[in-house]
Amino acid sequence: MPVNRFSSPLTRMLLAGNGSTTLLLQALTGGSISASVRSVRARPIGHLPDRSPALLQLAPGATAFVRRSLLLDQHGRPVSRNEVIIPAGNPIGRCLAEDLTRPIGLNLIANFTYHVREPLVTGLAPWDAAPFGARHEASSKAYLIHASGRPLMLIWEIYNPEVVSPITTQRGEPVPIGSASHWSAGE
């Protein structure tokens, strides 16, 4: 879904930005953002979302680490849910994924890792971190981070609809490159 379909200028800025989402979330919430890493698991190429092996330039038979986390505001409220896919053979990416103390974006900055973010797709996805299993639509985006001229990691981020408005309008036309839910890999 094109970014211009989202009603809120703040949502459009977050989804269209090619800089640190963590820094934008800090500005939006007015405080620090921390990570609550739920899991880091090695996955064979066949258990990754369809397009991720090609985007990450993974060789046949390769594995990748899948890091799932919540980003929390200064009050412990989830502001986003992240799935980060990192080639297992990339020592920089592996180091970033295995640091359970801070968000990936802040870790890239702290380690002086020069990188470029390539937005891939934006859209709506379910936000199911609500109490009692309630599900709500949420804005989301997937992007690829490059470092040293190679893909470093693929990130799919879903934003808490109480923090980042998922309300859309009829402006713009959908782009046929797949939905954000395409990036969700099953356990």
Helices and strands as residue ranges (DSSP letters): G 3-5, H 9-16, H 21-29, E 34-44, G 45-47, H 52-55, E 63-72, E 78-87, H 91-98, H 104-110, E 116-127, G 131-133, E 136-147, E 150-159, G 180-183
